[in-house]
Amino acid sequence: MIKITILGSGGWGLALACTCDRLGHKVTVWSAFSDEIEAIKRTGELKAKLPGVRIPKTVDLTTDISCASGADIVLVGIPSAFVRSVCEQAKPYVDENTVLVSTAKGLEGDSFKRMSEIISEVFPKNKIVVMSGPSHAEELGRGIPTAVAVASYDREAAEYVQRAFSDNTLRLYVNDDVIGCEIGGAVKNVIALCCGVTEGLGLGDNTKAALITRGLSEITRLGTALGGKKETFSGLAGLGDLVVTCTSIHSRNYRAGVLIGKGIDPEEAVRQVGTVEGYACAKATLRLAKSLGVSMPITEEINEILFLGQPAAQGITDLMSRPAGAE
């Protein structure tokens, strides 16, 4: 039996808690929000984030972050904006031999740091594994087969996490390209916003397919410029995650994009949907790309729409009017 502490009571963290409980592990879920913990204790589920999925009574629920003490694995499953602060809170309680697993997808504000870089700064002596791939919490929680990648610079740590989380519902593939997996997981949210916008505008599958395909090219250019491997972007953490996020109403980024395409102000769309990682990530991604001299025209257009008041339809016109090129 492995002792696993999950920091964050979001849908993905809760879905993984259900998986790990089925595997016989000792699971504790921590949340900074007492109302979420109380809601689960009272009703057996968290309807706001994972409706219809029962959280086993054998999963411990707490708002006391000292629960990270003595854990074999601590999974950081919170929005990217709060990863650093929550890790700092947990730091006094995390043992040096604890494996840290990151499922957060995004880039940190002005530093442009990936989530594993932030975690490694707070926990320099710990082994860190990134889990990323096409994974709607709503589906994993209902037992729908799901496959993701687990990436680490330490293969033994990645294989340990692979064994710990794998069952007949969740399949994990080991990967050594941490950079590629994290860039794929972060920037796909930006492209998903764009795909949602086209849906809100009433455009078709052709447009969406073009955005997914050319968006993957942008993600790959940025990821390889940072040192990621090109082949990673055709795998689970690249194409797989991009497709599932760009085509499903389960995706908060996609849903926010739909609202924006229908004319709702971007800030209001984000407020209505909740956590929309691609919103902040769009700005950080574009700034990072420009600092590296990487061309990302789709990312540029969504930034114009999100932050500079450009009408959504104009973004499509701009992309379609760009000079002719080659793949």
C-alpha positions, 0 to 999 in steps of 0.5 A: 500500500502506498500513501498518497496525498493529493493537494487540490480537490479539483475534478482531476485530483478527485478522479485520481483519488478514486483510482488510487483508492481502488488500487488499495492505496491510502489516499488523502485529499487536501483542499484550501476550501473547507466548503468543498471538503464539507460538501464531499463529506456531506453528500459523497461527491463534489457536484461543482467539479465532478458531478455524479462521481462518488468519492469513497469514504475510505479517502481521507479529506482535510484542510490541514496541509500537514497531511503531506507528512510521511506520504510516499507520493504528493500529487500537486493537482491545483491551478497553475497560478497557485502551485508555488504558494501551495508548495511553499505551504506544504514544504515543511511537511514533505519528506525528501524521499517523497516523489512529487507528481505534477498534474498542473498545466500552465506557465508561471506569470512573468517567469514563464516557468513550467510547473515542474520547474517551480516545484523543483525550486521549492523541493530541490532534493525530491524526485519530480514526475509530470503527469499529462495527457488527454484526460477529462476528469469527468470520464476517468471518474466514471471509469472510462478508459484513459491513457496519459504520459508520466515524464521525469528526468528520473526514469525510476521515479516515472516507473514508480508512479506508473505502477502506483496509478495504473489499473484497467481504467487508467494506463500510463506511459513513461516518457523522459521529455519533461519539457515537451510534456509540459509545453504540450499540456500548457499551450493546448489550453490556448488552442482550445480557447481558439477552437471554442471561439470558432464554435461560438462564431458558428463555424464548422469542423474544417475551421476547427481541424485547421486550428488543431493542426496548425496549433500543434505546429505552434506548440511543437515549434515552441516546445522544441525551441525550449529543448523538447523532443519533436516526437513528444508532440505527436503523442499523448501529451501533445496531439492527444491532449490537444484533440481532447481539449479542443473538441469537448464541452468537458474542457473549460477552455473550450467552453470559455472560448464558445462564450467569447465567440458568442460575444461575451467579454473574455473576462466575463466568460472566464468568470462564468466558466471558472478556472480557464488555464489558457486565459493567463497562459495565452499571454505568457506563451506569446511573450515566451515565444517572442523572446525565443523568436518563435512564430505563433500566429494563432496565439497572437490572434487569441491574445488580441481577442482576449486582452486588446478588444479585437472582435473574435471574427476578426481573428479568423479573418486575420489568420486566413489573410496571412501570406501564403506558406508551406507546411 
